Amino acid sequence: MQKTLDFTSAHIPSLIRKLAVPASVGFVFNTLFNVVDTYYGGLISTSALAAMSLTFPAFFIILSMGMGMATGTTALISQALGAGRQTEAHKYGCQAISFSIINSVLLTVLGMMMAPFLFTILGATSDYLNIAVKYMDIILSGTIFFLLNSILNALLVSRGDTKTYRNFLIFGFVLNVILDPWFIFGGFGLPALGFRGIGLSTVLIQIIGTIYLATMARNDGIFKETIFRDFLPDKKYYLALFGQGFPASLNMLTVAIGIFVITYFASRFGKEAVAAYGIATRIEQIALLPTIGLSIAALTLAGQNMGANRPDRILMSWKLNIRYGLMVIIVGVVGVALFASNLMAAFSKDTQVIEIGTEYLHVAVLFFFSYIFLNISVSTLQGMKKPFYAIFVGAYRQFLIPLPLFYLFAVYLGWGTKGIWWGIFFANWSAAIFTYYYTKRQIHKHLDKS
């Protein structure tokens, strides 16, 4: 059983390191997992790459529900633990699991009904549409495992364990390197599955992850003395989970809508632009990995110290996480700025795809820093039980501002794909500046009361 960290009195820089480093390392391999999929999709065809980019907004809706509910679960359990309410923390964990199972069924059904319509809106036709739908159906079959893994990780993270999920992500990456080419090209008695093999590999690894994470959670004593009745829907806990988790899910959903909007405008310039955006965002994710680990640290520390009524420690955690994030992201900015074209060429030999993707990355490095302010501040607010701001800022920067900016720059002024990228730049930085000062004000309100 893992020793529980003392989040309400221990040295904050040490706590951030213990939380953020394993999480960041894990998400390096999670991103590399997606990079492997992108690489093998590129070996199949540009259409396959474009289809993967096309399906990502729909796939991200599934991820948004899982990550949103996980964020809410982490915040609620962290606050309960910080206040010493162990029984309440245990109950939240059990209820979150049954809640995620119900959500997964609804998402699977809705996804299979809506996916063809969404892909058609994005310009997919004939074989292009057929590839995208078949891939999406496979991914949707694993919805329950995506959501359960997010919740099981939330149970572990709220207690300071970011290493278990890291281990799963590393193992998942290694397994994906083996399974992707095997499933795609066949061998050892398995027929060649082509593009479908990428989706099947992903779902199988998620199933293995659910078994592993559940086993580790049980070994850590999280399910000690748990009975079946603890998982049965309880209105009180479901409402609390919904109230804290649904706004976080809506925030993530705005990201999915934002990706949909970007993909829609990119599709005006051909499937090469869609493929380029898909590859470039994978590269961008690697550079932005520090924001994930530090955001997890900010969420857990804010939740535990909010429960313990220590706003002074919330302020210190928020400032330190931002400072560390700005220092580390410099490496990503320099690396992507210098090697954008080479990085794109590693995934596609299509010169148009490489050119458009490089164009995006050269603009993207100018707003990388904005993600530090945004992600860490929003996570801190969620830990303080202020989840609704995330919806506002998400809607603002993902589609309320980008829609008119994309049309103005890309269509009306005729900037083409560059107009989309500069629209993202202005949306992100304006949201980041406002969010920074809003978070500072909210923390100081609690300081004045204490």
N, C-alpha and C positions, 0 to 999 in steps of 0.2 A: 504493500500500500504506500502510495506516494505521500511524503510529508507535506502538509498544507502550509503554504507560505502565509506570513503575517502581513497582509496588504495595508493594514491600518497603522502600522508603527515602524515597519522595517525601512531600511535605506531605499529611497525611491529610485535612484539610478540603478541600483542592483536589481530591484524588482523589474524595472523596464527591460533590463538586459535578459533576465531569466525568462520573461514572457515573450519579448519581441524577437530575440535571436532564433530560438527554435521555430517560432511561427514563420519568420521570414525565410529561413532555410527550407521549411516545408513547402512554402508557396513558390520558392524557386523551382522546385521539382514539379509542383502542380502546373506551373507555367510551361516548363519544359515538356510536360505531358502533352499539353496542347500544341507545343512546337513540333513534337514528333508527329502528331496527327496532321498538322499543316504540311510538314515535309512530305509525308507519304501521299497526302492528297495532291500535292504538286507533281509527284511522280506519275499519278494517274492521268491528270489533265488539268487545264485551266478551268474547265467547266466544273470539275470536282472541287477545286479550290473555291470557286465562286459559290458553289452550292453549300459548302461548309460556312462561308461567310454569310450566306443568305439565311441559313438556319439558326445562326447564332442569336439573333434577337429573340426568337421563340424559345430557344434553349435557355437563354438568360432569364426568361420569365420563371422557369423552373428553379434555376439557381437563386433568383431573387427571393422567392418564397422561402427556400431553405435558409439562405443567409439572413433574411429578415427575421424569421422566427428564431434562428439561432442567436442573433443579436439581442432580441427581446428576452430570450431565455437566459442568456448570460447576464444581462442587466438585473433581472429579477432574482436569480439565484445568488449573484454577487451581493446584492443589497441585503438579502435575507441572511447570508453567511456573515456579512459585515456587522449585522445587528445581533448575531448570535442565535438566529432562528433556524436551527438545523432541520427540524421537521418540515417546516415550510419550504425550505430549499429542496428537500427530497421530493416533496409532493409536486413542486413545479417541474422537476425533471421528468417524473413519470407522466404527468399530464401533457408535457410538451411532446413526448414520444407518441402518445395516442393522437394528439392534435395533428402532428405531422403526417401520420398514416392516413387520416381522413382527408387532409389537404392533397396528399399525393394522388388519391383516387380521383378527386375532382379535377386536378390539373391534367392527369393523363387523358381523361375523357374529353375535356375541353380542348386540349392540345391537338388530339387526333382529328377533332371536328374542324378546328380553325386553321391549322397549318397550311393546307392547300390554298385556302383563300388568301392568307397573308403572303404566301410566296408568289401568288399570281399578281397581287398588288405591286410587289417588288420587281415585277417584270419577268418572272420565270415562266417559260413555256416549254412544251414538248419534253425532250430528254432532260433538259436542265431542271424542269419542274419535277419530273419523275425521280431523278436522283435525289433532289432535296427532300421530297416527301418520304421516300423509303428510308433515308438516313434519319429523318426526324422521328419516324415511327419507332425505330429501334431505340433511339435515345429516350423517347417517352415511356417505353416499356420499363426503363430503369428509374423512373421518377421517385418511387418509394424509397429506393436506396440512396439517391442523392439527398433527399430530405432527411432521412434517418441519420445519415452520416453527419450532416450539419448539426443536428440536435445532439447527437452523442458527443460531438466535439465541443459543443457549448457546455455540456455537463462537466467535461474535463477542464476546459479553459476557465470556467468560473471558479474552479478550485486551484488554479495556477498551473495546470498541466497542459502545456502546448507541445510537449515532446511526442506524445502518443500520436497525434494527428500528423506531426512532422514525419514520424516513422512510416506511417501509412502512405503519405504522399511520395516519399522516396521510393518505397517498395512498388507503389503504383506506377511510377515513372519507369522503373527498371522493367517491370512486367509488360508495360505498354510497348517498350522498345522491342520486346520479343514477340508479343502477340500481334501487333499491327502488321508487320510484313508476313507473318505466318498466315493470318486470317485473310489478308488481301491476296496473296499470291498462292496460297495453299501449300501442301506438303505434309509428309508424315500421315497420310490417310485422310487429310482434310482437303476438300475441294476449294479452289480459288473463289473467294467471296467478293472480291473486288472492293468497291467503295463501302459496301455494307460492313466489311470486316472492321473498319475503323470504329463504327458505332458499337458493334458487338464487343470489341475489346474494351471499350469504355464502360459499358454496362457490367460486364463480367468483373472488372476490377472494382467497381462500386459495390457489388455484392460481397466480394471478399473483404472490402473495407468495412462494411456493416458488421460482419461476423467478428472481425478483429477489434473494432472500436467497442462493440458491446462486451466482448470478453474482457478487454482492458478496464472498462468502466466497472464491471462486476468485480474484477480483481482488486480495484482501488477502493472497494467498499461502497460505491455509490448506490448500488442496489441492495445493500444489506437490509435484511428484514422486509424486503419488498414483497407484497402480495398482489395477486392479479387485480384486486379491487382498486388498487392505487392508480391503475391505468385507465379505469373506466371514466368517461367524461364527467367532469365536475364543473358546474356552471361558474362557480367563483373563480377557479383557476383558469378556466378557458377564457373568461372575460378579461382577466388580468393579462394572460398571454396574448390575447387578441389586441388589447389596448396598447401593450408595449411592443409586440412583434409586428402587428399589421402595419403601423406607420413605417417601421424599418423596411418591411417588405415592399410597401408602396414606394419608398425611396429607391430601393433597388429596381423596382418596376419602372420607375422613371428613367433609369439607366437603360433598361431594355427598350423603352419607347425611344430614348435618345439614339440608341444604336439603329433602331428601325428607321428613324427619320434620316440619319446619316446615310444608311444603306439605300433608302429611297432616292435621295438626291444623287448619291454616287451612281446608282443604276441608270441615271439619265445619260451617263457618259460611258456606258457599256459594262459588260461583265468583267472586263479587265480592271476597271476602277473598283468594283466590288471586291474582286480577289485581292487587289493591292491593299485596300483598307483592312481586309481580314488579316493579311500577313503582317502589316505594319502595326496593328493593335497587339498582336502577339509579341512583337519586339518591344513595344511600348510597355506591356505588362511586366516584362523582365526588369526594365529600368525602374519601374514604379514599385517593385516588391517591398522596399523598406516601408512604404506607407501602410502595407497590410499588417506586418508584424507590430509596428508602432501603434496602429489603430486598435489592434486587439489589446495591447498593453493599456492604452488609454481607456478603453471601455471597461476592462476589468478593474483597474485602479479607481476609476471614477465611481463605479458601482459599489465597490466595497467601502470606499471612504465616504460615499454619500450615506450608506447605511450606518456608518459609525459617526456621522455628523462631523466630518473633518474636511471642510471645504478648502482649508489651507493646503492640504495634500493634493486635492484635486487640481488646484491652481498650479502647484509645482509640477505635477505630472504632466499637465497640458503643455506648459512652457517647455519642459525638458523634451517631451516627445516631438514637438515641433522643431526644436533646435537640432536634435539628433537627425530628424528626417531631412532637414535642409542641408546638413553636412553630408549625409550619405548619398543623397540624390545627385550630387554634383558628378559622381562617377558615371551614373547613367546618362546624364546630360552630355557630358564630354564624349563618352563612348558612342552614343547614338548619333551625335552631330558629325563625328569624324568618319564613321563607318556605315552610315545609313544605306548607301548603295550596295555595299558588300553584304550587309545583313539581308537585304531584300533578295539579292542574287542567290543567296543560299537556299531560298525556298521556291524560286521560279526562274525559268530561263526566258520568259516572255519579257521582252525589252519594255513594252508599254506598262506592264505590271510593275516592273522594277522602277521605272521613271515616276509613275504616280505615287507609289509607296514611299520612295525617297523624298518626294515633294512633301508628303504628309509629315514624315518624321522630322524634316528640317523646320517645320512650323511647330510640331508637337513639343520639341525640346524647349521651346519658349514658354510653354505653360505647364511643364512638369512640376515646377515648384508650387503651383497653385493647388495641386492635389494634396500636398502635405498639409497646408492650412485647412483645406476642405475636409479630408478624411479624418484627421485627428480631432478636429473641432466637433464634427458631427458625432463621432464615437464618444467623445467626452459628454456631449449633451445627452446622448442616449443612455449613458451610464448614470446620468443625473435624473433619469426618468423624464426627459424632455424630448420625446421621439418625434413630435409632430413638425418640428423645424426642418427635419430631414426631408419631409415631403415637399415643403415649400421650396427649399433650395434646390432639391432634385428636379422639380417641375420647371423651375426658373432656368436652370442651366442646361437641361436636357432637351426641352422642346419649346417653352414659351418664348425664350429669346432666340434660340437657334433657328426656328422656323422662319421668322422674318429676315434674320441675318443671312441664312443660306440662300433664300430667294433673292435678296438684294445683291449679295456678292456674287453668287455662282450663276444666277440666271439673268437678273436685270442688268448688272454691270458687266456680265460676260466673263467673269474671272475663271469659270469652269470649276474644276475640283479644288483649286486653290481657295476659292470663295468659301467652300465648306470648311476647310481647315482653319481659315482665319475666323470664321464664325465661331468655331469651337474655342479658339483662343480668347475672344472677347467674352464669351459666355462664362468660361471657367474662371478667368481672373476677376471679373466683377462679382461673381458668387463667392470666391475665396476671400476677397477683401471684406465684404459685408459679413460673412460667417465668422471671420476672426474677431471682429469687434463685437458681434452679437454674443459669441461664446464668452468673451472676456467680461462683458456686462453681466451675464447670467451667473458666472462664478462669483463675481464681486457682490452680487445681491445676497448670496448665501453667506459670504464672509461678513457682510454688514449685520446679518441676523445673529451670527454666532458670537 
